[in-house]
Amino acid sequence: MGLRPLFFGTSMISHDHPFVAVGGVFSGTTPASKRIIAAVQQVVEPLVASLGLVLVEVQTRGHGPKTLIRVVIERPPDQNDGALSVEDCGSAHLVIGHALDVADPIPHAFLLEVSSPGLDRPIRYVHEFERFAGRLARFKLANPKSGQIVVIGRIQQWDGSHVWVESAPQGQQKRPATLVALPLAEILEARLEVEL
C-alpha cells in the first residue's frame, strides 16, 4: 500500500538524537510510532542481514501519508572497509520497499529512506560501547561531571553501569587525560566524534 519515491543516501553528518540505552525507541516517540517502528523492524532486520548488512535503527517522522520511515544500516563491524556505499543503500531500499509493500505494516502511504548512520554516528545501545572502544566520542549528560555537561573522550570500557572515558578537561587539552566514569543513567546522548 505504501507508495514511495526512491530516496536513499549515505548521510555524512546526521542530526542529534537522544541516547537510547535499550530497545532503540526515541524518547518522545508516540505509542503509534513505536508500533510502526516495531513492525517495520521485524520485517526489515532479517532482510538487511541477508544483504550482509546490519540494521542500526528504524525511525519515523510525521503522520499519515507524509510519514517518513528511515532505515539506518551499516556494514558489520568485522568488515575492514566499513564504508557503506550508495549502491548498498539502493539495493537495501529496493528489497525493503518490496517487503514492506507485501507485509503492509503501515496503514497508509509513506516515504522510505535508507541511509548510513554517518561519521558522527549515534551510539544507541550499550553493547556499542564495547564495539567502539578506543574511539573518540561526545557524551551529553543529565548532570555535570567534573563541572562539564558535555564530555569528549576516548571510550575505554563499559562495566555494566558506567562508560569509562579517557578525557582531558575542555579547553585544557595540554593537560593529561584522566579516566572518567560516566553513569549510563545520566547519559542523555552519545555519538562518535569525527576524527580526521
N, C-alpha and C positions, 0 to 999 in steps of 0.2 A: 504494500500500500504506500510505502514511503517514496515519494518522488524526490529525487535529489540530484543536483548537478555534480559533476566531477570536481571535487575540491579536496586537494591533499597538498602536503608540503612538508618540508623539514625546517621548522622554525629554529632559528639560531638563539634567540633570546626570547624567553617566554615571560608571561605576566606573573605577578606574585600570587601565590595560592597558600591557604593556610595549611599547616602541617597536619597530616592525618596519620596518627600512630597505628591504628589498626582498622581494617575494613575498607579503606580507600574512598570514603564518602566525605565530602567537604562539609565543614561546619556551616550551618545556614541553609543546607540543602533541604528542600521540602520533601514530605513523605512520597508524593507522586514522583518526584525526580529520583529519589532513592530506589523506588520500584523499577523505574525505567533503566537506571544505571545497572541494577542487579540483573534485570532481564537481558540487557544488551551484553553485559559482561559474560553471562552464561553462554550466549551464542558465540561471542567473539573470541574468548580465550582459547578454546581448542583450535579454532581456525588460524589464529595468529601463530600458535605453537606449531601447527602443521606447515607453516611457511618458514619455520626455523627462527622465528622472532619471539619477543617477549611482550606481553601486554603490561604496560606501566599503569594505565588508568583509563577510565571512561568518565567523561564529564558531560553534563548537559547545561545548556544556556537557553533561556527563552521559553515560550509556551506555545502550544498549538502548532500550526503548520510552520511557524517560524522557529521551531525548536532546532537547536544545533546539537548534534551528537558528535563529540570529539573523542576519537580513539587515539590514544598516545601509545606508540610502540617503540621498541628499540631492539638492537641486536643483543644476544645473550652476552653476559659479562666475560665468558671464556673465549669469545672470538676476538682475535688480535686486532682486526681492522676496526671493529666497533662502530664505524660510521654507517648510519642508516642513509640509504640513497633515495632519491626521488622515485626511482623505479620500484624500490621496496614499498614505499608508501602507495604508489599507484597500484601495484599488484594486490596489496592488502586491501586497499579501498574497493577494488572490484569484487574480491571474494567476500568481504564483509558486507558490502552493499547487497549482493545477491542473497546472502544468508539471512540478512535482516528482512529482506522482502519476503522470503519463504517463511521464516519464523514469525514475522509480524508482531514483535513485542511492543510496538508503539502504535497507538490507535489513530494516528493521523500522519500526514506528510511531515517530513523533517529533512534537514540538511545534514550530510555526513562529512566530517573532516577526519582525515587520518594524518598524523604528524609525529615527529620525534619530540622528545622532551626538551631538546635544546641544550646548549652548552652550560647554561646555568640551571641545570636540571633540578627540579624539586626533589627532596628526599621525603617520601611519603610513608614508608614502612620501616619499622625498627630493624628488620634484617638488613636493610640497605646501609646501615651504619657500619656493619662488618664489611660489606661489599666495597664501600668507598673509603675504607681505612687508608690513611696516608694522603687523601685528597683534601684540598682546601675547601672549606665550607663556611657559610654565613648562617648564624642562628639568631632568630629574633625571640627574645624571652619575655615571659609574663612579668617577671620580677628581675631587677638588676642583679647581675653577678659581678662582683668587684667593681661596682659603680657603672657597669655597662648593660644596656638593654639589648644591644646587638654585639655578638661575639663572633669574630672571624678567626678561624684557626684550622689546623690540620686535625682531621679525625684520627684519634689514636685507637680507641676501642669502645665497645658497648658492653656494659657489665650486667645488663638486665634491667637496670633502673636509671642509669646515668650514661651519657655520652661523654667520654673523656676527650678533650680537645687541647692541643698544644697551641697556645695563643699568646701573642705579645699585646700589651695594652695599646688601645687605639691611640695613634699619634706618637707612639713611643716604640716604633719597630726596631730601633737600635738596641733596646733593652732585650735581654734574653727572654725567650718564650717560656711560659710556665704551663704546667698541666692543670687544666680546669675541668671540674666535673659538672656537667650540665644535667640537672634532673629532667627526665623525659616529660614529666607532668608540667614543667614550666616552659617547654619549647613550643612556641606558637607556630613557628615556621622554620624550616631548614632547607637550604639549597646549596648546590655546589657553586663555587666561585669560578669564574672564567680565568684560566691561567694561560698566559701566552709564552 
